[in-house]
């Protein structure tokens, strides 16, 4: 019988932005850029500019969208942060 610590966590599921409603993608990006601790450097950047910057990163696949089954949350992850 395996105990809780021996169970493996389900892998995150990558979601293509094209599978989502464009408004949903915009809301995900907006939530991401508004998170506390998100730093854009010394100068202030308008919210719409930040959203468009992240949208372009998603289109280039520099940023990917993942659903975390264990926490039932969605995260945006930089491709270089995936360890691939």
N, C-alpha and C positions, 0 to 999 in steps of 0.2 A: 504494500500500500504506500503510495507516494504522499508526502506531506506538502503543505502549501509552498514551502521554500524550494521544493524540487520541481514544481510545475514551471514550465516555460511560459514566458509572456508571449502573447500573440504578436507577430511582426506588424509594424505599421503598414498600412496599405496606401500606395501612391495613387493619387487621384489627379487625372489630367484636368487642367482648367477648362478644356473644351467639353468635359462631361458635366460641368456645372453651369447654372444660369449665370449670365454676366453680372447681374446684380449681386448674386451670392459671392462671386469672386471679388467684386469690389468691396463688399462688406468684410470678407476675410482679410483682405489687404488693409482696409481701414482699421480693423481691430488690431492687426499686427503692428502697424506704424504708430498706433496710439498707446501701445503697451509701455508701461513705465520702464525706463532703462534703455529704450531705443534711442540711440545717439546718432545724430546726423552732422556732427562737427560743430565748429564755432558759430557759423551763421545759421539763422533761422531759415527753415524751408517750409513753404506753404504745404498744407495737408494734401491738396490736389496734386502738387508736384511730387510729393512722396509716394502717393498712390500710383501715379503714372510710372515712376521709377521702378517700383516693385512689380507692377504689371508687365513692364518690358523685361524685367529679369525672369519672370515666370514664362513669358513667351520665348525667351532665349534658352529656357530650361536651366538658368543659373540658380533659380529658386524653384523648389518643388513643393507640392501640396501633399501632406500625408494625414491620413486618418489614423488615430491611435485607438484601437479597439478596447484596450484595457481602461483607458480614461474617457473614452468616447469624446475625444477632442480632436480638433484639426490644427495642424501646425504647418507653418511655412518654414522650410529648411533650405539653407544655402547648399548647393550641390557640393561645394568644397568641404562642407561640414559633415558629409555623409560617410567619409572614410572610404570612398571608392577610388 
